[in-house]
Amino acid sequence: MDQLGDDDQVSITIENQEILLSSDSEVESRSSTLNSHFRSFMRNGLIKVEEGEEEHDLMKAGFVSGLRQLGKEIEVVAIHKNLCSTIIGQAKLQSFRIYCEAMRKKCGGNANIKYAWFGSSKDEIYKIISYGFSTITEPKSGECFGIGVHLHPANIHGVLSAVEDEDGLRHMLLCRVILGNTEVVEASSKQFQPTSPHFDSGVDNYLAPKTYIIWPSYMNSHILPNFLLTFRSPTLLSGNPSKIKKLPLKPTPRIKFSNLLSVLSKSLHPSSMVLISKYYEDFQRNKISKMVLVQKLRQVAGDTSLLKSCHEIVSKH
């Protein structure tokens, strides 16, 4: 899903949309039960986003379509928005804005702010909404990339982290995340902070990240929960999440370095190309690692130029 917010616009294409209808009595009974279920969240600055409201429809459509085939078996039960209306909430919001501005200045105008999903148990999410992140635990699904808060740009990669509660419901937070300059973190790494002042957060894959890693020292300044989405899933609740693993995911594009050099040479100064070629030779001679090579590329070419070149290559193949 693209970014959602007061000043953002989102375009979502929905295929084979299904509409479920219930009787008025069913809706009234279920609504009463759910209001009781979410009362603790609503005391901490969350309000329910009603069906038919634009934010609700965008959130629901994006969540369901993001799960592909599994989305047909998902029932979105409720969506709540974090107004940050409590004293603590206001402080968190102000702190997030200050760090956004600081990161923009550090990164030359682009703080690299994204939306990302975080799934967990009802109790843990309640504590996060109330007090912020307080403990670091390994992800409840998927690989662990360092010691930090793991979030996912696509909900399909984080939905298994949402733990069933006593009412058979699962909860996920949609958060705004300040990424700044990212670095690749290897699976099973014990890294818990940036490797240098140049970097601010981690990713599992630089070109097509499925996981963002926010380090412990930044977890309450660089993550702001915006929405709480609650859902039911017969497939997940039955303990059979295999359908997620069988979904046809788009493979991560592989780019030849020679092709990247060719495209970069159109926009970079010849002196920069000489430097990049030298780093590549050092990599071929095992003088530097692949991670160091990528870091050097980013320093010389810049993230914008590098990403633009990679997208140009991928689009031609």
Secondary structure, 3 states (H helix, E strand, C coil): CCCCCCCCCCCCCCCCCCCCCCCHHHHHHHHHHHHHHCHHHHCCCEEECCCCCHHHHHHHHHHHHHCHHHHHHCEEEEEEEECCCCHHHHHHHHHHHHHHHHHHHHCCCCCCEEEEEEEECHHHHHHHHHHCCCCCCCCCCCCCCCCCEEEECCHHHCHHHCCCCCCCCEEEEEEEEECCCEEECCCCCCCCCCCCCCCCEEECCCCCCCCEEECHHHCCCCEEEEEEEEEECHHHHCCCCHHHHHCCCCCCCCCCHHHHHHHHCCCCCHHHHHHHHHHHHHHHCCCCCHHHHHHHHHHHHCHHHHHHHHHHHHHHC
